[in-house]
Amino acid sequence: MTQFPYDQFAKDYIPELLGDYGEATPSFKVAPEVKEVDVLFIPNQPVPTTSNTLGLLGKLAQTSCLLEVYRNPVNGSEIRACLTKLFEIQSKIKRENNEIKEERLPVLWILTPTLSNRILEEFGTIEQVEEWSKGIYIAPPSYFMGIVVIHQLPITEETLWLRILGKGTVQERAIRELKDLPANHPKKNSILELIYGLLAVLKINQQQGQSLDKEDQELMKISTLYLEQLQEAKNEGRQEGRQEGRQEGLEQGVKQGEALLTIRLLKRLLGELPPEIETEIRGLNTNNIEALAEALLDFKTLEDLTNWLANNQ
């Protein structure tokens, strides 16, 4: 199990949000030395920026960019390493197309929960509230870099997708705001599933003896959101059944909603499931599906799942 769950979360999270609007490549490798960018994003259509779509994150992604996400405050050495990767990618692009204009080269966005004024000053960044937002610092043009200090962002719907990458109470509040979005929001369920997967990884790491910092321990407490989401799936199924006007439809709708959510969460945690396993889960009765949904946060391997299924038919 990965020792860096937030790193993997960021690499899943940003492509999930931006993937509809361009090529979002996580763990992009930079030659000649093996280096990785958290996410390289290249838009192929306009990225929405309204408050009820991607908001400020969409504004960052209007042009090709490297997105580097830090769970803890970034330091000067890490910023220089990010700039090195940026300039190597820009050099590669220039070699392949010498006529490309400077403004079309990728830029670097560093996302960090907090950052000292000293480091912001060292890189010559200036907060640009009017053009961007409070908490957005832009470096001199030759750096091709901006820094997002997540905990300084205003608490608005427009900043929600960036605040989810914050830490402590900032992240917890953003997750609860996500939970309160309308049920038909196109990204609500997929991002909640990523968060449930993150919580599952943190729980497994803790079971394996890894210590969690205070913020992670507090974040684990919101795992009840998962059970709330499960209840919503049941309620949606009941509503579908009522619309069909028959008890059979009611029961089947509840069962299908629970099974679908449970399968999606298992995939987030364990990876792709064999088709026969999915079929077996769909065939469980409602009580067993509910029991599986509560048990899955304890699964570490596919074998744990198959053993559970063998004992709960």
N, C-alpha and C positions, 0 to 999 in steps of 0.2 A: 504494500500500500504506500502511495506517495507520501513523503514527509512534507511536501509543500502543497497542501490542498488548495490554498488560495491562488497559487500560480496556475494550476490546472483549471480552477474555476474561471479565472479571468480569460484564459485561452478558449474556454467553451462559451463564456458569456458574451463576449464582444462579437464573435462571428454569428452567434444566434441572433443578435440585434441587427447587425449590418449586412448579413449574408444575402438578404433579399435585394440589395442595392449595388452589389459589386462582389469582387473576389476578396474574401477575408481569410487569410492564410495564417493559422496559428503556428507557433514554433517555427517561423520562417528562418531557414538556415542562411547565414551570410558567409561567403567564401572570402579569402582562402582558408582562414582559420575557422574552425567550427564554432560559430556563435549563433545565437537564436534571438529573434525578435518575438515578443509576446504575440503580437498580431500585426501583419502587414495587410492593409486594406487598400484596394484599388477600386474606386467606384465605376460602375458601368451605366448608371442611371442616377437621376437626382435623388439625393438622400433627404428625406423629410425632416423638418426642423420645428414643426409646430409643437406646442406643449403637450398635445395628446398623442404625439407620435414619438420621435426620438429626441426632441428638444435640443438641448445643448450638445449632447453626444452627436446628434446628426449634423450640427453646425461644425464640430471638429472634423467630421468625416466628409466634408464637401470636396476635398481634394485627396489624392493619394497620400497615405500617411502611415507612419509606424506608431503603434500604440504600446507603450511600455507601462505596466501597472505594478505598483509597489504596495505591499501590505503594510510595511513600516516606512517611516519617513525616508525618502531617498537621500543619499549623501553625494558629495561632490564627485567622488570617484565613480560612482554608479552613473551619474549624469554624463561624465566624460565617456564612459563605456558605451552608453546609448548613442552619443554623438558619433563615436567611431563607427558604429554599425550603420548609422544614417549615412555618413559620408561614403562608406564603402558601397552601399546600395546606390547612392547617387552616382558614384564613379562608374559603376557597372552599367547603369542606364545611359550615361553619357558616352561610354565606349560603344554601346549598341546603337545609339542614335545621337550623333554629335550635334544635330541641329535642334534638339529639344530645348525649349525655352526654360529659363531658370524657374519661372513661376509654375511650371508643370512638374518640377521635381518633387518627390515626396518630402513631407515635413515630419517632424518628430513631436509627438505629444506624450509627455510624462505625467502619469496620474499618481499622485501621492496623497496620503491622508492629511498630513501636515508637513510643514517645511519652515526652517528658520529663515529669518530675514537676512541673515549673513549669507546663506547660500544663494538666495534669490538675488542679492546684490552682487555676489561674485560672478554670476553669469549675466549680469546686466539686464535682468528681466524687469519689466514694468507692468504693474497691474493695469489692465485695460477694461474697466468696468463698462464704459459706454459702448464700446464695440463688441465686447464679449460678455463678461459678467464679473462680479466680484469673485475673487478666487482664481481668475485666469491671468497668468503672467506670461508676457511675450518677450522673448529674447531679441537682441539686435538681428536684423535681417540675415546676416551671414551665417547665423546659427541654424536657421530654418527650424526653430524650436519654440514650443510653448509648454508651460507647466501648469497643470490643473491641481490646485490645492483643495482637495475634495471637501474638507471640513470647513472651508471658508465660503463654500457655495451657498447662495440663498436657498432656503427650504421652499422650493416651488415644484410644481409638476414638471417644469421644463428641465430641472436638474436631477430628476429622480434616478435616471439610468446611470448617472455618474455617481450619485451618492450611495447606490447599492454597492459600489466598490470601495466604500469608506471602511471605517473601523469603529467598533464599540457602539455607543448610542446612536451615532450618525447612521451607521449601517442598519442597525436594528429598526430605527424609525423608518428608513427608506423601504425596508422589506415589508413592514406593516402597511405602508402606503401602497406598495405593490399589491398586497393582499386585498386592499380595499378598492382596487380598480374595477371597472365594470367587468362582468363575467365574459363579455364578448370581446374584450381587448385582445388583439391578435398575438401579443407577446406575453400576456400574463401567465398562462399555464406553463409555457415552455420554460420561462425564467424561474418560476416557482419550483419546477422540477429540478433545475440546476441547483437551486439553493438547498432543496431537500437532499440532493446528492452530496453537496458540500457538507451538510450536517452529518450525513451518514459516514463520510470519510473521517471527519473530526472525531466521531464517536468510536470508530474502529481504531484510529490512532491512539485514542485515550485507552482503549482496552488493551492495546499492545504495549502500554507503558510509557507512551510519549506524554509529556506534560503539556497542558494547554495554558496559554496565558489568560489573564482575567477577562479580556474581551471575548476570547473564544468560549470560555465557560459561560459567559452571559449569553452569547449567541446561541449556545446549545439549548437554552431554555425556550427558545421560540419554536422548537421542533413540534410543539402542539399545533402550529399552523398547518402542518402536514395532515393531521387528523381532521382539522377544520376543512381542508380542501377535499378530503375523502368524503366528509359529510355533504359538502356541496355537490360532489359527483352523484351521491345518492339522491339528493333533492332534485337535481336536474333529471335524473332517471325517472323519479316519481312523477315529475311534471309531464315528461314525455308520455308516460303511461296514462296519466289522466286525460291528456289530449287524445290519445287513442280510444279512450272511453271503455277500457276493459281491464280487469284485474291482471290478466296474463301479460298484457302490455306493460302495466305498472311494474310488476315483478321483474320482467325481462329488462326493462329500461334501467332499473336500479342496478341489476346485476351487470349489465353491459358497461354502465358508467364506472362502477367500481373496478371492474376487471381492466378496462382500458387505462385508467389512471395508475393502477397497480403495476401493469406491464410496463408503462412508460417509465415509472420510477425505478423498476428493476433494471431496465436498460441503462438508465443513468448510472446506477450503482455498479452493475456487473458487466455492462457491455451488451452486445447483441445476444438475444436468446434464441436457441434452436426453435424452429417452427413448432415441433411437437410439444415443447415446454409451454409456448404461448397457448396452444390449443388446450393443453391440460389445465392451464389457469382459467381460461374462458369457460371450461366445463365445470369448475368448482361451484358449489352452491354459495349463496350469498354469505352465510355465516363463515365459511372457510375463506372466502375472498377477503372478508373483513379481518379475519385472524392473520392472513398472509400479509395484508397491508400494514398491520401493526408489527409483525415480526421481521419484515424485510430490512429494517434499519440495523438489525444485528447480523445480517448476512455479509460474509467476506468474500465468498467464492460462489461459482455456479453450483458446486457440489452442495453447499449449504442449502441452496434453494431446492435442488433435487431431493435431498434428504428430507426437507420439510414436506415437500409434496408427497413423498412416499409414505410419510407418517400421518398425513392429514387428508386422506381421501374419504 
